[in-house]
Amino acid sequence: MSIAASAQQVLSPETLWKLGRVSVLGISKDKKSIVYKVATPSIEENKSNSKFYTIPVTGGKATEVQDTKDLIADKNISPNGSYILSSQEVKVNKVLGKDFYPNLDKSNAQVYNGLDYRHWDTWNDGTVNHVFYGGVPADNVRLAPPIDIMKDEPFDSPQKPFGGDEDYIWSPDSKNIIYVSKKKFGTDYAISTNTDLYEYNLESKTTKNLTEANKGYDTNPQFSPTGNLTWLQMKRDGYEADKNDIIVRFKGMEMNLTANWDGSVDNFNWSPDGKKVYFTAAVDGTKQVFEVNFPGLTKIAVIVTQVTKGDFDVSDIVGFSGDNLIVTRNDMNHAAEVYSYNLKKKTWLQLTKVNDETYSKLALPKYERRYVTTTDGKKMLVWVILPPNFDKTKKYPTLLYCQGGPQSPLTQSYSFRWNFSLMASQGYVVVAPNRRGMYGHGQEWNEQISKDWGGQVMDDYLSAIDDVAKESYVDKARLGAVGASYGGYSVFYLAGIHNNRFKTFISHCGVFNLESMYGTTEEVFFTDWENGGAYWEKDNAVAQKTYSKFNPINLVDKWNTPILIIQGGKDYRVPIGQGQEAFQAAQLRGVKSRFLLFPDENHWVLKPQNAQVWQSEFFKWLKETL
């Protein structure tokens, strides 16, 4: 090892939160530049500050710009230039005490007659998101108020909690607005994933459901260059992790372009000539670009082809520039940057280099692929991340990382909290298995976790850590397990079955008691699907197995290992009681434990100073117990 390499610094929590976070606004109207934003967190100000830039599509120097409005086409302006789409919150339901009793205007009571009384991190106050259209603003012109195309409807578009203006688009002829909505209310809303695409006609002011026959998610509407409505579709109601397919409506027919491909689509873009669709999807522990041809009425076979390959994630497709595909790309050691991929030459060009200088000063970890045979004879990918300046003659404390979801891919992602590069840089070997329930290994592998949370997947975890622990560089006396959400559930469950493998645990917003989780989480469709039903369904053998055999609370009598429990106070997905119950059980059992509460954070920790506390407590706990 050279003196220069040994003198290099390693990634720290402070450095991680000084990195610029790149997001692309689009390709400029003249097709010559990429317009992007760099958000940089400020720990001192406890917020992020953003700057905007352009960079040539061919590469070169970035130029800071103050206003991006006129640089890129506004997809919310109608093709004929007459109207603009927007969304805003509209009060449609009486919920607050003062809604019912105007003379009691200091009351803060809330009255609900059905579920969906809170979602993600906010309580339902009777307002919903609605889509509006109106005239395009111009200087010195007074415009009529915009028109609510969902007037008096108690439904959301954009969808809550994460929907944006991708949920509504113009038709090519400017006569119709297509929007996404789950037109269900109250308890019906909480138990269903049945979003649909709706078409509102400006002339008749009428709305029709375009996807009524499909009972699962219909999302991401987009028109092809030749005018064919395209969207993403899941078939089964209540299953948020179903196979996501690309559907094209062509001459009155619906064509599923990815029906015979064993994967699930993340996002897509049409090629400029309308002959192909490019999309991203997980595959073998990474996210890559794929293409599928659109045959129209010809008898040409529909074929899905993987376009890019490598140990990285293509997280988003921005657009096209000649033969080049503009994308964002990241890996376990590098946050997202903008890249250009030449489809003919199959070559990469990194366009933005926001964080290159910072990374150049760091000794970075090394990550390796490992394939482990599971207890049922399957081949499982396990990512192993090794500390910077790794020395195989030394012994390292080792962390089993348990991914959340439960159906989310464990790929070459770059998190600003669960960051493998940061963990390894603090001197830990990280073992990250692509256990059951992960995209990128076929739909069967993905679906095996549902209704089997404490089954084969737990064997997958243990197979992974046991296999890597055979290496001489792993200190078997210093193994830990960490994870969030379903990963937090995994930690709670492993604490009762690990047979003294692990010396410490960390669970962030983990599910601890499946019965109280069913009674307090807001998206009931999720627990219905994953658990197999409600806990009171005594004749439902699948559900009863879940609530008895796979419930971490039933294994607390075997807990004997230190555990750090982290919880967001505004987490309504895995509500605060889950963390409280687990901490109380550990304390009353006499198990060394700590409860880290973030009262104003949700399922995630988003504020810079809270994030620093999170990282500090995370690594302090590991130092104490491992």
Secondary structure as a PSIPRED ss2 file (coil, helix, strand):
# PSIPRED VFORMAT (PSIPRED V4.0)

   1 M C   1.000  0.000  0.000
   2 S C   1.000  0.000  0.000
   3 I H   0.000  1.000  0.000
   4 A H   0.000  1.000  0.000
   5 A H   0.000  1.000  0.000
   6 S H   0.000  1.000  0.000
   7 A H   0.000  1.000  0.000
   8 Q C   1.000  0.000  0.000
   9 Q E   0.000  0.000  1.000
  10 V C   1.000  0.000  0.000
  11 L C   1.000  0.000  0.000
  12 S C   1.000  0.000  0.000
  13 P H   0.000  1.000  0.000
  14 E H   0.000  1.000  0.000
  15 T H   0.000  1.000  0.000
  16 L H   0.000  1.000  0.000
  17 W C   1.000  0.000  0.000
  18 K C   1.000  0.000  0.000
  19 L C   1.000  0.000  0.000
  20 G C   1.000  0.000  0.000
  21 R E   0.000  0.000  1.000
  22 V E   0.000  0.000  1.000
  23 S E   0.000  0.000  1.000
  24 V E   0.000  0.000  1.000
  25 L E   0.000  0.000  1.000
  26 G E   0.000  0.000  1.000
  27 I E   0.000  0.000  1.000
  28 S C   1.000  0.000  0.000
  29 K C   1.000  0.000  0.000
  30 D C   1.000  0.000  0.000
  31 K C   1.000  0.000  0.000
  32 K C   1.000  0.000  0.000
  33 S E   0.000  0.000  1.000
  34 I E   0.000  0.000  1.000
  35 V E   0.000  0.000  1.000
  36 Y E   0.000  0.000  1.000
  37 K E   0.000  0.000  1.000
  38 V E   0.000  0.000  1.000
  39 A E   0.000  0.000  1.000
  40 T E   0.000  0.000  1.000
  41 P E   0.000  0.000  1.000
  42 S E   0.000  0.000  1.000
  43 I C   1.000  0.000  0.000
  44 E C   1.000  0.000  0.000
  45 E C   1.000  0.000  0.000
  46 N C   1.000  0.000  0.000
  47 K E   0.000  0.000  1.000
  48 S E   0.000  0.000  1.000
  49 N E   0.000  0.000  1.000
  50 S E   0.000  0.000  1.000
  51 K E   0.000  0.000  1.000
  52 F E   0.000  0.000  1.000
  53 Y E   0.000  0.000  1.000
  54 T E   0.000  0.000  1.000
  55 I E   0.000  0.000  1.000
  56 P E   0.000  0.000  1.000
  57 V C   1.000  0.000  0.000
  58 T C   1.000  0.000  0.000
  59 G C   1.000  0.000  0.000
  60 G C   1.000  0.000  0.000
  61 K C   1.000  0.000  0.000
  62 A C   1.000  0.000  0.000
  63 T E   0.000  0.000  1.000
  64 E E   0.000  0.000  1.000
  65 V E   0.000  0.000  1.000
  66 Q C   1.000  0.000  0.000
  67 D C   1.000  0.000  0.000
  68 T C   1.000  0.000  0.000
  69 K C   1.000  0.000  0.000
  70 D C   1.000  0.000  0.000
  71 L C   1.000  0.000  0.000
  72 I C   1.000  0.000  0.000
  73 A C   1.000  0.000  0.000
  74 D C   1.000  0.000  0.000
  75 K C   1.000  0.000  0.000
  76 N C   1.000  0.000  0.000
  77 I E   0.000  0.000  1.000
  78 S C   1.000  0.000  0.000
  79 P C   1.000  0.000  0.000
  80 N C   1.000  0.000  0.000
  81 G C   1.000  0.000  0.000
  82 S C   1.000  0.000  0.000
  83 Y E   0.000  0.000  1.000
  84 I E   0.000  0.000  1.000
  85 L E   0.000  0.000  1.000
  86 S E   0.000  0.000  1.000
  87 S E   0.000  0.000  1.000
  88 Q E   0.000  0.000  1.000
  89 E E   0.000  0.000  1.000
  90 V E   0.000  0.000  1.000
  91 K E   0.000  0.000  1.000
  92 V C   1.000  0.000  0.000
  93 N C   1.000  0.000  0.000
  94 K C   1.000  0.000  0.000
  95 V C   1.000  0.000  0.000
  96 L E   0.000  0.000  1.000
  97 G H   0.000  1.000  0.000
  98 K H   0.000  1.000  0.000
  99 D H   0.000  1.000  0.000
 100 F H   0.000  1.000  0.000
 101 Y C   1.000  0.000  0.000
 102 P C   1.000  0.000  0.000
 103 N C   1.000  0.000  0.000
 104 L C   1.000  0.000  0.000
 105 D C   1.000  0.000  0.000
 106 K C   1.000  0.000  0.000
 107 S C   1.000  0.000  0.000
 108 N C   1.000  0.000  0.000
 109 A C   1.000  0.000  0.000
 110 Q E   0.000  0.000  1.000
 111 V C   1.000  0.000  0.000
 112 Y C   1.000  0.000  0.000
 113 N C   1.000  0.000  0.000
 114 G C   1.000  0.000  0.000
 115 L C   1.000  0.000  0.000
 116 D C   1.000  0.000  0.000
 117 Y C   1.000  0.000  0.000
 118 R E   0.000  0.000  1.000
 119 H E   0.000  0.000  1.000
 120 W C   1.000  0.000  0.000
 121 D C   1.000  0.000  0.000
 122 T E   0.000  0.000  1.000
 123 W E   0.000  0.000  1.000
 124 N C   1.000  0.000  0.000
 125 D C   1.000  0.000  0.000
 126 G C   1.000  0.000  0.000
 127 T E   0.000  0.000  1.000
 128 V E   0.000  0.000  1.000
 129 N E   0.000  0.000  1.000
 130 H E   0.000  0.000  1.000
 131 V E   0.000  0.000  1.000
 132 F E   0.000  0.000  1.000
 133 Y E   0.000  0.000  1.000
 134 G E   0.000  0.000  1.000
 135 G E   0.000  0.000  1.000
 136 V C   1.000  0.000  0.000
 137 P C   1.000  0.000  0.000
 138 A C   1.000  0.000  0.000
 139 D C   1.000  0.000  0.000
 140 N C   1.000  0.000  0.000
 141 V C   1.000  0.000  0.000
 142 R C   1.000  0.000  0.000
 143 L C   1.000  0.000  0.000
 144 A C   1.000  0.000  0.000
 145 P C   1.000  0.000  0.000
 146 P C   1.000  0.000  0.000
 147 I E   0.000  0.000  1.000
 148 D E   0.000  0.000  1.000
 149 I C   1.000  0.000  0.000
 150 M C   1.000  0.000  0.000
 151 K C   1.000  0.000  0.000
 152 D C   1.000  0.000  0.000
 153 E C   1.000  0.000  0.000
 154 P C   1.000  0.000  0.000
 155 F C   1.000  0.000  0.000
 156 D C   1.000  0.000  0.000
 157 S C   1.000  0.000  0.000
 158 P C   1.000  0.000  0.000
 159 Q C   1.000  0.000  0.000
 160 K C   1.000  0.000  0.000
 161 P C   1.000  0.000  0.000
 162 F C   1.000  0.000  0.000
 163 G C   1.000  0.000  0.000
 164 G C   1.000  0.000  0.000
 165 D H   0.000  1.000  0.000
 166 E H   0.000  1.000  0.000
 167 D H   0.000  1.000  0.000
 168 Y E   0.000  0.000  1.000
 169 I E   0.000  0.000  1.000
 170 W E   0.000  0.000  1.000
 171 S C   1.000  0.000  0.000
 172 P C   1.000  0.000  0.000
 173 D C   1.000  0.000  0.000
 174 S C   1.000  0.000  0.000
 175 K C   1.000  0.000  0.000
 176 N E   0.000  0.000  1.000
 177 I E   0.000  0.000  1.000
 178 I E   0.000  0.000  1.000
 179 Y E   0.000  0.000  1.000
 180 V E   0.000  0.000  1.000
 181 S E   0.000  0.000  1.000
 182 K C   1.000  0.000  0.000
 183 K C   1.000  0.000  0.000
 184 K C   1.000  0.000  0.000
 185 F C   1.000  0.000  0.000
 186 G C   1.000  0.000  0.000
 187 T H   0.000  1.000  0.000
 188 D H   0.000  1.000  0.000
 189 Y H   0.000  1.000  0.000
 190 A H   0.000  1.000  0.000
 191 I C   1.000  0.000  0.000
 192 S C   1.000  0.000  0.000
 193 T C   1.000  0.000  0.000
 194 N C   1.000  0.000  0.000
 195 T C   1.000  0.000  0.000
 196 D E   0.000  0.000  1.000
 197 L E   0.000  0.000  1.000
 198 Y E   0.000  0.000  1.000
 199 E E   0.000  0.000  1.000
 200 Y E   0.000  0.000  1.000
 201 N E   0.000  0.000  1.000
 202 L C   1.000  0.000  0.000
 203 E C   1.000  0.000  0.000
 204 S C   1.000  0.000  0.000
 205 K C   1.000  0.000  0.000
 206 T C   1.000  0.000  0.000
 207 T E   0.000  0.000  1.000
 208 K E   0.000  0.000  1.000
 209 N E   0.000  0.000  1.000
 210 L C   1.000  0.000  0.000
 211 T C   1.000  0.000  0.000
 212 E C   1.000  0.000  0.000
 213 A C   1.000  0.000  0.000
 214 N C   1.000  0.000  0.000
 215 K C   1.000  0.000  0.000
 216 G C   1.000  0.000  0.000
 217 Y C   1.000  0.000  0.000
 218 D E   0.000  0.000  1.000
 219 T E   0.000  0.000  1.000
 220 N E   0.000  0.000  1.000
 221 P E   0.000  0.000  1.000
 222 Q E   0.000  0.000  1.000
 223 F E   0.000  0.000  1.000
 224 S C   1.000  0.000  0.000
 225 P C   1.000  0.000  0.000
 226 T C   1.000  0.000  0.000
 227 G C   1.000  0.000  0.000
 228 N C   1.000  0.000  0.000
 229 L E   0.000  0.000  1.000
 230 T E   0.000  0.000  1.000
 231 W E   0.000  0.000  1.000
 232 L E   0.000  0.000  1.000
 233 Q E   0.000  0.000  1.000
 234 M C   1.000  0.000  0.000
 235 K C   1.000  0.000  0.000
 236 R C   1.000  0.000  0.000
 237 D C   1.000  0.000  0.000
 238 G C   1.000  0.000  0.000
 239 Y C   1.000  0.000  0.000
 240 E C   1.000  0.000  0.000
 241 A C   1.000  0.000  0.000
 242 D C   1.000  0.000  0.000
 243 K C   1.000  0.000  0.000
 244 N C   1.000  0.000  0.000
 245 D E   0.000  0.000  1.000
 246 I E   0.000  0.000  1.000
 247 I E   0.000  0.000  1.000
 248 V E   0.000  0.000  1.000
 249 R E   0.000  0.000  1.000
 250 F E   0.000  0.000  1.000
 251 K C   1.000  0.000  0.000
 252 G C   1.000  0.000  0.000
 253 M E   0.000  0.000  1.000
 254 E E   0.000  0.000  1.000
 255 M E   0.000  0.000  1.000
 256 N E   0.000  0.000  1.000
 257 L C   1.000  0.000  0.000
 258 T C   1.000  0.000  0.000
 259 A C   1.000  0.000  0.000
 260 N C   1.000  0.000  0.000
 261 W C   1.000  0.000  0.000
 262 D C   1.000  0.000  0.000
 263 G C   1.000  0.000  0.000
 264 S C   1.000  0.000  0.000
 265 V E   0.000  0.000  1.000
 266 D E   0.000  0.000  1.000
 267 N E   0.000  0.000  1.000
 268 F E   0.000  0.000  1.000
 269 N E   0.000  0.000  1.000
 270 W E   0.000  0.000  1.000
 271 S C   1.000  0.000  0.000
 272 P C   1.000  0.000  0.000
 273 D C   1.000  0.000  0.000
 274 G C   1.000  0.000  0.000
 275 K C   1.000  0.000  0.000
 276 K E   0.000  0.000  1.000
 277 V E   0.000  0.000  1.000
 278 Y E   0.000  0.000  1.000
 279 F E   0.000  0.000  1.000
 280 T E   0.000  0.000  1.000
 281 A E   0.000  0.000  1.000
 282 A E   0.000  0.000  1.000
 283 V E   0.000  0.000  1.000
 284 D C   1.000  0.000  0.000
 285 G C   1.000  0.000  0.000
 286 T E   0.000  0.000  1.000
 287 K E   0.000  0.000  1.000
 288 Q E   0.000  0.000  1.000
 289 V E   0.000  0.000  1.000
 290 F E   0.000  0.000  1.000
 291 E E   0.000  0.000  1.000
 292 V E   0.000  0.000  1.000
 293 N E   0.000  0.000  1.000
 294 F C   1.000  0.000  0.000
 295 P C   1.000  0.000  0.000
 296 G C   1.000  0.000  0.000
 297 L C   1.000  0.000  0.000
 298 T C   1.000  0.000  0.000
 299 K C   1.000  0.000  0.000
 300 I C   1.000  0.000  0.000
 301 A C   1.000  0.000  0.000
 302 V C   1.000  0.000  0.000
 303 I C   1.000  0.000  0.000
 304 V E   0.000  0.000  1.000
 305 T E   0.000  0.000  1.000
 306 Q E   0.000  0.000  1.000
 307 V C   1.000  0.000  0.000
 308 T C   1.000  0.000  0.000
 309 K C   1.000  0.000  0.000
 310 G C   1.000  0.000  0.000
 311 D C   1.000  0.000  0.000
 312 F C   1.000  0.000  0.000
 313 D E   0.000  0.000  1.000
 314 V E   0.000  0.000  1.000
 315 S E   0.000  0.000  1.000
 316 D E   0.000  0.000  1.000
 317 I E   0.000  0.000  1.000
 318 V E   0.000  0.000  1.000
 319 G E   0.000  0.000  1.000
 320 F E   0.000  0.000  1.000
 321 S E   0.000  0.000  1.000
 322 G C   1.000  0.000  0.000
 323 D C   1.000  0.000  0.000
 324 N E   0.000  0.000  1.000
 325 L E   0.000  0.000  1.000
 326 I E   0.000  0.000  1.000
 327 V E   0.000  0.000  1.000
 328 T E   0.000  0.000  1.000
 329 R E   0.000  0.000  1.000
 330 N E   0.000  0.000  1.000
 331 D E   0.000  0.000  1.000
 332 M C   1.000  0.000  0.000
 333 N C   1.000  0.000  0.000
 334 H E   0.000  0.000  1.000
 335 A E   0.000  0.000  1.000
 336 A E   0.000  0.000  1.000
 337 E E   0.000  0.000  1.000
 338 V E   0.000  0.000  1.000
 339 Y E   0.000  0.000  1.000
 340 S E   0.000  0.000  1.000
 341 Y E   0.000  0.000  1.000
 342 N E   0.000  0.000  1.000
 343 L C   1.000  0.000  0.000
 344 K C   1.000  0.000  0.000
 345 K C   1.000  0.000  0.000
 346 K C   1.000  0.000  0.000
 347 T E   0.000  0.000  1.000
 348 W E   0.000  0.000  1.000
 349 L E   0.000  0.000  1.000
 350 Q E   0.000  0.000  1.000
 351 L C   1.000  0.000  0.000
 352 T C   1.000  0.000  0.000
 353 K C   1.000  0.000  0.000
 354 V C   1.000  0.000  0.000
 355 N C   1.000  0.000  0.000
 356 D H   0.000  1.000  0.000
 357 E H   0.000  1.000  0.000
 358 T H   0.000  1.000  0.000
 359 Y H   0.000  1.000  0.000
 360 S H   0.000  1.000  0.000
 361 K C   1.000  0.000  0.000
 362 L E   0.000  0.000  1.000
 363 A C   1.000  0.000  0.000
 364 L C   1.000  0.000  0.000
 365 P C   1.000  0.000  0.000
 366 K E   0.000  0.000  1.000
 367 Y E   0.000  0.000  1.000
 368 E E   0.000  0.000  1.000
 369 R E   0.000  0.000  1.000
 370 R E   0.000  0.000  1.000
 371 Y E   0.000  0.000  1.000
 372 V E   0.000  0.000  1.000
 373 T E   0.000  0.000  1.000
 374 T C   1.000  0.000  0.000
 375 T C   1.000  0.000  0.000
 376 D C   1.000  0.000  0.000
 377 G C   1.000  0.000  0.000
 378 K C   1.000  0.000  0.000
 379 K E   0.000  0.000  1.000
 380 M E   0.000  0.000  1.000
 381 L E   0.000  0.000  1.000
 382 V E   0.000  0.000  1.000
 383 W E   0.000  0.000  1.000
 384 V E   0.000  0.000  1.000
 385 I E   0.000  0.000  1.000
 386 L E   0.000  0.000  1.000
 387 P C   1.000  0.000  0.000
 388 P C   1.000  0.000  0.000
 389 N C   1.000  0.000  0.000
 390 F C   1.000  0.000  0.000
 391 D C   1.000  0.000  0.000
 392 K C   1.000  0.000  0.000
 393 T C   1.000  0.000  0.000
 394 K C   1.000  0.000  0.000
 395 K C   1.000  0.000  0.000
 396 Y E   0.000  0.000  1.000
 397 P E   0.000  0.000  1.000
 398 T E   0.000  0.000  1.000
 399 L E   0.000  0.000  1.000
 400 L E   0.000  0.000  1.000
 401 Y E   0.000  0.000  1.000
 402 C E   0.000  0.000  1.000
 403 Q C   1.000  0.000  0.000
 404 G C   1.000  0.000  0.000
 405 G C   1.000  0.000  0.000
 406 P C   1.000  0.000  0.000
 407 Q C   1.000  0.000  0.000
 408 S C   1.000  0.000  0.000
 409 P C   1.000  0.000  0.000
 410 L C   1.000  0.000  0.000
 411 T C   1.000  0.000  0.000
 412 Q C   1.000  0.000  0.000
 413 S C   1.000  0.000  0.000
 414 Y C   1.000  0.000  0.000
 415 S C   1.000  0.000  0.000
 416 F C   1.000  0.000  0.000
 417 R C   1.000  0.000  0.000
 418 W C   1.000  0.000  0.000
 419 N C   1.000  0.000  0.000
 420 F H   0.000  1.000  0.000
 421 S H   0.000  1.000  0.000
 422 L H   0.000  1.000  0.000
 423 M H   0.000  1.000  0.000
 424 A H   0.000  1.000  0.000
 425 S H   0.000  1.000  0.000
 426 Q C   1.000  0.000  0.000
 427 G C   1.000  0.000  0.000
 428 Y C   1.000  0.000  0.000
 429 V E   0.000  0.000  1.000
 430 V E   0.000  0.000  1.000
 431 V E   0.000  0.000  1.000
 432 A E   0.000  0.000  1.000
 433 P E   0.000  0.000  1.000
 434 N C   1.000  0.000  0.000
 435 R C   1.000  0.000  0.000
 436 R C   1.000  0.000  0.000
 437 G C   1.000  0.000  0.000
 438 M C   1.000  0.000  0.000
 439 Y C   1.000  0.000  0.000
 440 G C   1.000  0.000  0.000
 441 H C   1.000  0.000  0.000
 442 G C   1.000  0.000  0.000
 443 Q H   0.000  1.000  0.000
 444 E H   0.000  1.000  0.000
 445 W H   0.000  1.000  0.000
 446 N H   0.000  1.000  0.000
 447 E H   0.000  1.000  0.000
 448 Q C   1.000  0.000  0.000
 449 I C   1.000  0.000  0.000
 450 S C   1.000  0.000  0.000
 451 K C   1.000  0.000  0.000
 452 D C   1.000  0.000  0.000
 453 W C   1.000  0.000  0.000
 454 G C   1.000  0.000  0.000
 455 G C   1.000  0.000  0.000
 456 Q H   0.000  1.000  0.000
 457 V H   0.000  1.000  0.000
 458 M H   0.000  1.000  0.000
 459 D H   0.000  1.000  0.000
 460 D H   0.000  1.000  0.000
 461 Y H   0.000  1.000  0.000
 462 L H   0.000  1.000  0.000
 463 S H   0.000  1.000  0.000
 464 A H   0.000  1.000  0.000
 465 I H   0.000  1.000  0.000
 466 D H   0.000  1.000  0.000
 467 D H   0.000  1.000  0.000
 468 V H   0.000  1.000  0.000
 469 A C   1.000  0.000  0.000
 470 K C   1.000  0.000  0.000
 471 E C   1.000  0.000  0.000
 472 S C   1.000  0.000  0.000
 473 Y C   1.000  0.000  0.000
 474 V E   0.000  0.000  1.000
 475 D E   0.000  0.000  1.000
 476 K E   0.000  0.000  1.000
 477 A E   0.000  0.000  1.000
 478 R E   0.000  0.000  1.000
 479 L E   0.000  0.000  1.000
 480 G E   0.000  0.000  1.000
 481 A E   0.000  0.000  1.000
 482 V E   0.000  0.000  1.000
 483 G E   0.000  0.000  1.000
 484 A E   0.000  0.000  1.000
 485 S C   1.000  0.000  0.000
 486 Y H   0.000  1.000  0.000
 487 G H   0.000  1.000  0.000
 488 G H   0.000  1.000  0.000
 489 Y H   0.000  1.000  0.000
 490 S H   0.000  1.000  0.000
 491 V H   0.000  1.000  0.000
 492 F H   0.000  1.000  0.000
 493 Y H   0.000  1.000  0.000
 494 L H   0.000  1.000  0.000
 495 A H   0.000  1.000  0.000
 496 G H   0.000  1.000  0.000
 497 I H   0.000  1.000  0.000
 498 H C   1.000  0.000  0.000
 499 N C   1.000  0.000  0.000
 500 N C   1.000  0.000  0.000
 501 R C   1.000  0.000  0.000
 502 F C   1.000  0.000  0.000
 503 K C   1.000  0.000  0.000
 504 T E   0.000  0.000  1.000
 505 F E   0.000  0.000  1.000
 506 I E   0.000  0.000  1.000
 507 S E   0.000  0.000  1.000
 508 H E   0.000  0.000  1.000
 509 C C   1.000  0.000  0.000
 510 G C   1.000  0.000  0.000
 511 V C   1.000  0.000  0.000
 512 F C   1.000  0.000  0.000
 513 N C   1.000  0.000  0.000
 514 L H   0.000  1.000  0.000
 515 E H   0.000  1.000  0.000
 516 S H   0.000  1.000  0.000
 517 M H   0.000  1.000  0.000
 518 Y H   0.000  1.000  0.000
 519 G H   0.000  1.000  0.000
 520 T H   0.000  1.000  0.000
 521 T C   1.000  0.000  0.000
 522 E C   1.000  0.000  0.000
 523 E C   1.000  0.000  0.000
 524 V H   0.000  1.000  0.000
 525 F H   0.000  1.000  0.000
 526 F H   0.000  1.000  0.000
 527 T H   0.000  1.000  0.000
 528 D H   0.000  1.000  0.000
 529 W H   0.000  1.000  0.000
 530 E H   0.000  1.000  0.000
 531 N H   0.000  1.000  0.000
 532 G C   1.000  0.000  0.000
 533 G C   1.000  0.000  0.000
 534 A C   1.000  0.000  0.000
 535 Y C   1.000  0.000  0.000
 536 W C   1.000  0.000  0.000
 537 E C   1.000  0.000  0.000
 538 K C   1.000  0.000  0.000
 539 D C   1.000  0.000  0.000
 540 N C   1.000  0.000  0.000
 541 A H   0.000  1.000  0.000
 542 V H   0.000  1.000  0.000
 543 A H   0.000  1.000  0.000
 544 Q H   0.000  1.000  0.000
 545 K H   0.000  1.000  0.000
 546 T H   0.000  1.000  0.000
 547 Y H   0.000  1.000  0.000
 548 S H   0.000  1.000  0.000
 549 K H   0.000  1.000  0.000
 550 F C   1.000  0.000  0.000
 551 N C   1.000  0.000  0.000
 552 P H   0.000  1.000  0.000
 553 I H   0.000  1.000  0.000
 554 N H   0.000  1.000  0.000
 555 L H   0.000  1.000  0.000
 556 V H   0.000  1.000  0.000
 557 D H   0.000  1.000  0.000
 558 K H   0.000  1.000  0.000
 559 W C   1.000  0.000  0.000
 560 N C   1.000  0.000  0.000
 561 T C   1.000  0.000  0.000
 562 P C   1.000  0.000  0.000
 563 I E   0.000  0.000  1.000
 564 L E   0.000  0.000  1.000
 565 I E   0.000  0.000  1.000
 566 I E   0.000  0.000  1.000
 567 Q E   0.000  0.000  1.000
 568 G E   0.000  0.000  1.000
 569 G C   1.000  0.000  0.000
 570 K C   1.000  0.000  0.000
 571 D C   1.000  0.000  0.000
 572 Y C   1.000  0.000  0.000
 573 R C   1.000  0.000  0.000
 574 V C   1.000  0.000  0.000
 575 P C   1.000  0.000  0.000
 576 I H   0.000  1.000  0.000
 577 G H   0.000  1.000  0.000
 578 Q H   0.000  1.000  0.000
 579 G H   0.000  1.000  0.000
 580 Q H   0.000  1.000  0.000
 581 E H   0.000  1.000  0.000
 582 A H   0.000  1.000  0.000
 583 F H   0.000  1.000  0.000
 584 Q H   0.000  1.000  0.000
 585 A H   0.000  1.000  0.000
 586 A H   0.000  1.000  0.000
 587 Q H   0.000  1.000  0.000
 588 L H   0.000  1.000  0.000
 589 R C   1.000  0.000  0.000
 590 G C   1.000  0.000  0.000
 591 V C   1.000  0.000  0.000
 592 K C   1.000  0.000  0.000
 593 S E   0.000  0.000  1.000
 594 R E   0.000  0.000  1.000
 595 F E   0.000  0.000  1.000
 596 L E   0.000  0.000  1.000
 597 L E   0.000  0.000  1.000
 598 F E   0.000  0.000  1.000
 599 P C   1.000  0.000  0.000
 600 D C   1.000  0.000  0.000
 601 E C   1.000  0.000  0.000
 602 N C   1.000  0.000  0.000
 603 H C   1.000  0.000  0.000
 604 W C   1.000  0.000  0.000
 605 V C   1.000  0.000  0.000
 606 L C   1.000  0.000  0.000
 607 K C   1.000  0.000  0.000
 608 P H   0.000  1.000  0.000
 609 Q H   0.000  1.000  0.000
 610 N H   0.000  1.000  0.000
 611 A H   0.000  1.000  0.000
 612 Q H   0.000  1.000  0.000
 613 V H   0.000  1.000  0.000
 614 W H   0.000  1.000  0.000
 615 Q H   0.000  1.000  0.000
 616 S H   0.000  1.000  0.000
 617 E H   0.000  1.000  0.000
 618 F H   0.000  1.000  0.000
 619 F H   0.000  1.000  0.000
 620 K H   0.000  1.000  0.000
 621 W H   0.000  1.000  0.000
 622 L H   0.000  1.000  0.000
 623 K H   0.000  1.000  0.000
 624 E H   0.000  1.000  0.000
 625 T H   0.000  1.000  0.000
 626 L C   1.000  0.000  0.000
